[in-house]
Amino acid sequence: MSSLGVVGGVVIWIILIFISIFVFVVAFLALASIRSKILKNLEKEIMEPKLRVTQEDLGKLEPMIASVWEKRSTVVPLPQKDHLASGFIKTETGVISIRNEICSSLKKIEEAASQFDANYARSPSMTAQDYINWLQEQEGISFSTEIAENYISFFNTARYDSHSLEFSDEDYTFFSVQFQTILSGIPPPTDQAPLAPATTILQRRQKSWNH
């Protein structure tokens, strides 16, 4: 009887072990299944948009958003609304680059002079300095040497110096005075152009050598 009791006890222990393993496996599989479902639901919630907005809805919202920002900008001006990058200035015709405006000014002087007299057109061999100095000495043209020197100084700086150099609003104001003075010193095309031919740079240099 004692042997049967021992065998029966061993069998019972084996059965209990198998039951424990079975319960553990079932519980593990159940937890894995639940975890997988939770992850899928979370992924679906993340990927799915919370708010579906159509193009038609955006079209309706745009005026409202613009109105809100416009009101906000009147109370607290937006930084980008009135801010200009260095080297730029706002004029009546819009925002311009001071450097570009200075560089393009010589062309306007050339056009004004050649419209007054075709002989006053700039020769391709002339530098900006040569042309302004030469133009100053021609019949009918009226602007001072100081104005010419100031203009050339700004033009050469804008045209040839490093682009890291930035012109201020005060620079542009001063330059504009010099530039407009030169333009004002060139009579309009309706005025009678001088009959005497324009003096060439070579003739001018020969005069200086003779003196």
C-alpha positions as a Markdown table, in Angstrom:
| # | Residue | x | y | z |
|---|---|---|---|---|
| 1 | Met | 0.0 | 0.0 | 0.0 |
| 2 | Ser | 2.8 | 2.3 | 0.7 |
| 3 | Ser | 4.2 | 1.8 | -2.8 |
| 4 | Leu | 0.8 | 2.6 | -4.4 |
| 5 | Gly | 0.6 | 5.7 | -2.2 |
| 6 | Val | 4.0 | 6.9 | -3.4 |
| 7 | Val | 3.1 | 6.3 | -7.1 |
| 8 | Gly | -0.2 | 8.1 | -6.7 |
| 9 | Gly | 1.5 | 11.1 | -5.1 |
| 10 | Val | 4.0 | 11.3 | -8.0 |
| 11 | Val | 1.2 | 11.1 | -10.6 |
| 12 | Ile | -0.8 | 13.8 | -8.8 |
| 13 | Trp | 2.3 | 16.1 | -8.8 |
| 14 | Ile | 2.9 | 15.5 | -12.5 |
| 15 | Ile | -0.7 | 16.3 | -13.2 |
| 16 | Leu | -0.5 | 19.5 | -11.2 |
| 17 | Ile | 2.7 | 20.5 | -13.0 |
| 18 | Phe | 1.0 | 20.0 | -16.5 |
| 19 | Ile | -2.0 | 22.0 | -15.3 |
| 20 | Ser | 0.2 | 24.8 | -14.1 |
| 21 | Ile | 2.1 | 24.9 | -17.4 |
| 22 | Phe | -1.2 | 24.8 | -19.4 |
| 23 | Val | -2.6 | 27.7 | -17.3 |
| 24 | Phe | 0.6 | 29.7 | -17.8 |
| 25 | Val | 0.6 | 29.2 | -21.6 |
| 26 | Val | -3.1 | 30.1 | -21.9 |
| 27 | Ala | -2.6 | 33.2 | -19.8 |
| 28 | Phe | 0.5 | 34.2 | -21.8 |
| 29 | Leu | -1.3 | 33.8 | -25.1 |
| 30 | Ala | -4.3 | 35.8 | -23.8 |
| 31 | Leu | -2.0 | 38.6 | -22.6 |
| 32 | Ala | -0.2 | 38.7 | -26.0 |
| 33 | Ser | -3.5 | 38.8 | -27.9 |
| 34 | Ile | -4.7 | 41.7 | -25.7 |
| 35 | Arg | -1.4 | 43.6 | -26.1 |
| 36 | Ser | -1.6 | 43.2 | -29.9 |
| 37 | Lys | -5.1 | 44.5 | -30.0 |
| 38 | Ile | -4.2 | 47.5 | -27.8 |
| 39 | Leu | -1.2 | 48.4 | -30.1 |
| 40 | Lys | -3.3 | 48.1 | -33.2 |
| 41 | Asn | -6.0 | 50.4 | -31.7 |
| 42 | Leu | -3.3 | 52.9 | -30.7 |
| 43 | Glu | -1.7 | 52.9 | -34.1 |
| 44 | Lys | -5.1 | 53.4 | -35.8 |
| 45 | Glu | -5.9 | 56.3 | -33.5 |
| 46 | Ile | -2.5 | 57.9 | -34.2 |
| 47 | Met | -2.7 | 57.5 | -38.0 |
| 48 | Glu | -6.3 | 58.4 | -38.4 |
| 49 | Pro | -6.9 | 62.2 | -38.6 |
| 50 | Lys | -8.8 | 63.6 | -35.7 |
| 51 | Leu | -10.5 | 66.2 | -37.9 |
| 52 | Arg | -11.4 | 65.7 | -41.5 |
| 53 | Val | -11.3 | 69.1 | -43.3 |
| 54 | Thr | -12.2 | 69.4 | -47.0 |
| 55 | Gln | -11.0 | 72.0 | -49.5 |
| 56 | Glu | -14.5 | 73.6 | -49.3 |
| 57 | Asp | -14.1 | 73.9 | -45.5 |
| 58 | Leu | -10.7 | 75.6 | -45.9 |
| 59 | Gly | -12.2 | 78.0 | -48.3 |
| 60 | Lys | -14.8 | 79.0 | -45.7 |
| 61 | Leu | -12.2 | 79.3 | -43.0 |
| 62 | Glu | -9.7 | 81.4 | -44.9 |
| 63 | Pro | -11.6 | 84.8 | -44.7 |
| 64 | Met | -12.2 | 84.2 | -41.0 |
| 65 | Ile | -8.5 | 83.5 | -40.4 |
| 66 | Ala | -7.4 | 86.5 | -42.5 |
| 67 | Ser | -9.8 | 88.7 | -40.5 |
| 68 | Val | -8.4 | 87.5 | -37.2 |
| 69 | Trp | -4.8 | 88.1 | -38.2 |
| 70 | Glu | -5.7 | 91.5 | -39.6 |
| 71 | Lys | -7.2 | 92.5 | -36.3 |
| 72 | Arg | -4.2 | 91.1 | -34.4 |
| 73 | Ser | -1.8 | 93.1 | -36.6 |
| 74 | Thr | -3.6 | 96.4 | -35.9 |
| 75 | Val | -3.4 | 95.8 | -32.1 |
| 76 | Val | 0.1 | 94.3 | -32.0 |
| 77 | Pro | 1.8 | 94.8 | -35.4 |
| 78 | Leu | 3.3 | 91.6 | -36.8 |
| 79 | Pro | 7.1 | 91.7 | -36.9 |
| 80 | Gln | 7.3 | 90.9 | -40.6 |
| 81 | Lys | 4.7 | 93.4 | -41.7 |
| 82 | Asp | 6.9 | 96.5 | -41.5 |
| 83 | His | 10.4 | 95.0 | -41.1 |
| 84 | Leu | 12.8 | 95.4 | -44.0 |
| 85 | Ala | 16.1 | 93.5 | -44.4 |
| 86 | Ser | 19.3 | 95.6 | -44.1 |
| 87 | Gly | 20.2 | 97.3 | -47.4 |
| 88 | Phe | 16.6 | 97.7 | -48.5 |
| 89 | Ile | 14.3 | 100.7 | -48.2 |
| 90 | Lys | 10.6 | 101.3 | -48.8 |
| 91 | Thr | 9.7 | 104.0 | -51.4 |
| 92 | Glu | 6.6 | 105.2 | -53.1 |
| 93 | Thr | 7.1 | 102.6 | -55.8 |
| 94 | Gly | 7.8 | 99.8 | -53.4 |
| 95 | Val | 10.7 | 98.1 | -51.6 |
| 96 | Ile | 14.0 | 98.5 | -53.4 |
| 97 | Ser | 17.6 | 97.4 | -52.9 |
| 98 | Ile | 19.7 | 100.4 | -52.2 |
| 99 | Arg | 22.8 | 98.8 | -53.8 |
| 100 | Asn | 20.8 | 97.9 | -57.0 |
| 101 | Glu | 19.3 | 101.4 | -57.1 |
| 102 | Ile | 22.7 | 103.0 | -57.0 |
| 103 | Cys | 24.2 | 100.7 | -59.6 |
| 104 | Ser | 21.3 | 101.3 | -62.0 |
| 105 | Ser | 21.5 | 105.1 | -61.6 |
| 106 | Leu | 24.3 | 105.6 | -64.1 |
| 107 | Lys | 22.1 | 104.2 | -66.9 |
| 108 | Lys | 19.5 | 106.8 | -66.1 |
| 109 | Ile | 22.1 | 109.6 | -66.3 |
| 110 | Glu | 23.3 | 108.2 | -69.7 |
| 111 | Glu | 19.8 | 108.1 | -71.1 |
| 112 | Ala | 19.0 | 111.6 | -69.9 |
| 113 | Ala | 22.2 | 113.0 | -71.4 |
| 114 | Ser | 21.8 | 111.2 | -74.8 |
| 115 | Gln | 18.2 | 112.3 | -75.1 |
| 116 | Phe | 19.4 | 115.9 | -74.6 |
| 117 | Asp | 22.2 | 115.5 | -77.2 |
| 118 | Ala | 23.2 | 112.2 | -78.9 |
| 119 | Asn | 26.8 | 113.3 | -78.7 |
| 120 | Tyr | 26.6 | 113.1 | -74.9 |
| 121 | Ala | 26.0 | 109.3 | -75.0 |
| 122 | Arg | 28.6 | 107.3 | -73.0 |
| 123 | Ser | 31.3 | 105.6 | -74.9 |
| 124 | Pro | 31.9 | 101.9 | -74.1 |
| 125 | Ser | 35.5 | 102.7 | -73.2 |
| 126 | Met | 34.5 | 105.2 | -70.5 |
| 127 | Thr | 34.5 | 104.3 | -66.9 |
| 128 | Ala | 31.7 | 105.7 | -64.8 |
| 129 | Gln | 34.1 | 108.2 | -63.3 |
| 130 | Asp | 35.4 | 109.3 | -66.7 |
| 131 | Tyr | 31.9 | 109.7 | -68.0 |
| 132 | Ile | 30.6 | 111.8 | -65.1 |
| 133 | Asn | 33.6 | 114.0 | -65.1 |
| 134 | Trp | 33.5 | 114.4 | -68.9 |
| 135 | Leu | 29.7 | 115.1 | -68.9 |
| 136 | Gln | 30.1 | 117.8 | -66.3 |
| 137 | Glu | 32.3 | 119.9 | -68.6 |
| 138 | Gln | 29.9 | 119.7 | -71.6 |
| 139 | Glu | 27.8 | 122.7 | -72.9 |
| 140 | Gly | 24.4 | 122.9 | -71.3 |
| 141 | Ile | 25.3 | 120.5 | -68.4 |
| 142 | Ser | 25.3 | 122.0 | -64.9 |
| 143 | Phe | 26.4 | 120.2 | -61.7 |
| 144 | Ser | 29.4 | 120.8 | -59.5 |
| 145 | Thr | 32.6 | 118.8 | -59.1 |
| 146 | Glu | 31.6 | 118.0 | -55.5 |
| 147 | Ile | 28.3 | 116.5 | -56.6 |
| 148 | Ala | 30.2 | 114.5 | -59.3 |
| 149 | Glu | 32.7 | 113.2 | -56.7 |
| 150 | Asn | 30.1 | 112.3 | -54.2 |
| 151 | Tyr | 28.1 | 110.4 | -56.8 |
| 152 | Ile | 31.1 | 108.5 | -58.1 |
| 153 | Ser | 32.1 | 107.5 | -54.6 |
| 154 | Phe | 28.8 | 105.9 | -53.9 |
| 155 | Phe | 28.6 | 104.3 | -57.4 |
| 156 | Asn | 32.0 | 102.7 | -57.2 |
| 157 | Thr | 31.4 | 101.5 | -53.7 |
| 158 | Ala | 28.0 | 99.9 | -54.7 |
| 159 | Arg | 29.4 | 98.5 | -57.9 |
| 160 | Tyr | 32.8 | 97.1 | -56.9 |
| 161 | Asp | 33.0 | 96.8 | -53.1 |
| 162 | Ser | 32.1 | 93.7 | -51.1 |
| 163 | His | 28.4 | 92.8 | -51.1 |
| 164 | Ser | 28.7 | 92.4 | -47.3 |
| 165 | Leu | 28.7 | 96.2 | -47.1 |
| 166 | Glu | 25.2 | 97.4 | -46.4 |
| 167 | Phe | 23.8 | 100.9 | -47.2 |
| 168 | Ser | 21.6 | 102.6 | -44.6 |
| 169 | Asp | 18.6 | 104.8 | -45.1 |
| 170 | Glu | 20.8 | 107.8 | -44.5 |
| 171 | Asp | 23.2 | 106.7 | -47.2 |
| 172 | Tyr | 20.3 | 106.4 | -49.7 |
| 173 | Thr | 19.0 | 109.8 | -48.8 |
| 174 | Phe | 22.4 | 111.4 | -49.3 |
| 175 | Phe | 23.0 | 109.5 | -52.6 |
| 176 | Ser | 19.6 | 110.5 | -53.9 |
| 177 | Val | 20.4 | 114.2 | -53.5 |
| 178 | Gln | 23.6 | 113.8 | -55.5 |
| 179 | Phe | 21.9 | 111.7 | -58.2 |
| 180 | Gln | 18.9 | 114.0 | -58.6 |
| 181 | Thr | 21.2 | 117.1 | -58.7 |
| 182 | Ile | 23.0 | 115.5 | -61.7 |
| 183 | Leu | 19.8 | 114.7 | -63.4 |
| 184 | Ser | 18.5 | 118.2 | -62.8 |
| 185 | Gly | 21.7 | 119.6 | -64.3 |
| 186 | Ile | 20.9 | 117.8 | -67.6 |
| 187 | Pro | 18.4 | 119.9 | -69.6 |
| 188 | Pro | 15.3 | 118.0 | -70.9 |
| 189 | Pro | 15.2 | 116.8 | -74.5 |
| 190 | Thr | 12.9 | 119.7 | -75.5 |
| 191 | Asp | 15.6 | 122.2 | -74.8 |
| 192 | Gln | 18.0 | 123.3 | -77.7 |
| 193 | Ala | 21.1 | 121.2 | -77.6 |
| 194 | Pro | 24.4 | 123.0 | -78.1 |
| 195 | Leu | 25.8 | 123.1 | -81.6 |
| 196 | Ala | 29.4 | 122.7 | -80.6 |
| 197 | Pro | 30.6 | 119.1 | -80.6 |
| 198 | Ala | 31.2 | 117.5 | -77.2 |
| 199 | Thr | 34.8 | 117.4 | -76.0 |
| 200 | Thr | 36.3 | 114.0 | -75.9 |
| 201 | Ile | 38.3 | 112.6 | -73.0 |
| 202 | Leu | 41.4 | 112.6 | -75.2 |
| 203 | Gln | 41.0 | 116.3 | -76.1 |
| 204 | Arg | 40.4 | 117.1 | -72.4 |
| 205 | Arg | 43.6 | 115.3 | -71.5 |
| 206 | Gln | 45.6 | 117.0 | -74.2 |
| 207 | Lys | 44.4 | 120.4 | -72.9 |
| 208 | Ser | 45.7 | 119.4 | -69.4 |
| 209 | Trp | 49.0 | 118.4 | -70.8 |
| 210 | Asn | 49.4 | 121.7 | -72.7 |
| 211 | His | 48.8 | 123.6 | -69.5 |
